[in-house]
Amino acid sequence: MAHHQILIVGGGAAGITVAAQLKRARNSLDVAILEPSGEHYYQPGWTLVGAGVFSLEETRRPERDLIPSGVHWIQAKAAGFDPDRNTVTTSTGATLSYDVLIVATGLTLRWDKIEGLSGAMGKRGLCSNYSKDFAPYTWEAIQAFKGGNAVFTCAPMPIKCPGAPQKIAYLAADVFKQKRLKANVIYATATPGIFGVPVYAAPLREVVKRKGIDARYSHVLTAVRADKQEAVFSVSEGETSREEVIPYDLLHVTPPMGPPEVVATSSLANGAGYVEVDQFNLQHSRYPNVFSLGDVSGMPNSKTAAAVRGQAPVVVANLLAHLDGLPLEAAYDGYSCCPLITGFGKTIMAEFNYKQEPVPSFPLDPTKERWSMWWIKRKVLPGLYWNRMLTGAQHERRFIPGVKA
């Protein structure tokens, strides 16, 4: 049985970032990452892939190039957790033991929860930016659109990057307007409002109004009739619900999401299947030598890559304190960031915490659409991700020009 002082399950944004910060903080640590994929994607860039701004290849790097120096990479999946014995079994049949476990598996896309999607994606206008397999087709579908209903859905929370479903709707609306197409852009979201943080919801409602988008709330996509090009929704109206069928010429789907089954069925999970951690110190509620961060962790925060920047330093500080027998004093405030692209050349940089308070990184009104924030989203954030965050250098929670991490 192989043993590692610290075992990180998941080599995505959260796993790589926390591994890099751990090695920077204490290079002598024996750290291993359990991750099956040989490729790593900058998923926040997929909205711009779907809008024709980035190529998919620009968002990809080989996983081996990102594993921090001195960290062991075990290329396999987690097949089972046994925190009572401090072990993880892998998809190759191996058993790994650990002193401290960090769970950072991310979320699973549940296409199967929408009837009729299987085998229908990626053709006849049915697209999604949430998968590397379909994001390039989103741009093809937008370019091929000749008019009619362009429907953009948003699944029930929690999902990765809650702003992404509406961002592509705004970008597509810009394209359709430029081409002078007779387009009816419909944003059908499972949420009761346009955005969960009131201070940012207000300007987004104005964006929807300005662009003439038909926003329909409490609409949950339940089925797609691809042969007829119809989207079927369950619509909540108070205590009752009804079915609504919307014909489409283009349908951008945000699939339901959830924790991987191996996590959800383990003793690490809370009632919803996410890793049960304290929302402030990120330590497991029942297993003190287990921590979690990223999308699979059970904090009530917005699940974005930027949130990892707030979480990783807290996990590192508290994990080291745990190893040293000291109190866990570092606390995560729920920081997240959604660069809300409202059109080509316009972005609202929505940063907020658990209290839904704005916590801007820039000395500007964060509720305003700005070209500068579009430039940061397009030009600055990808480099920050690859060259700072994943190398462990970005210790500051937020990027502030002129301040070195």
Secondary structure, DSSP 4 states (H G I P E B T S, - for coil): -EEEEEEEE--SHHHHHHHHHHHHH-TT--EEEE---SEEE-GGGHHHHHTTSS-GGGGEEEGGGTSPTT-EEE-S-EEEEETTTTEEEETTS-EEEEEEEEE----EE-GGGSBT-TTTTTBTTEE-TTSTTTHHHHHHHHHH--SEEEEEEEPSSS-BSTTHHHHHHHHHHHHHHHTT--EEEEEEESSSSS-SSHHHHHHHHHHHHHHT-EEE-SEEEEEEETTTTEEEEEEEETTEEEEEEEE-SEEE----EE--HHHHTSTTB-TTSSB-B-TTT-BBSS-TTEEE-STTB--SS-B-HHHHHHHHHHHHHHHHHHHTT----------EEEEEEEETTEEEEEEE-TT--B--SSSS-TTS-BHHHHHIIIIIHHHHIIIIITTT---SSS--TT---
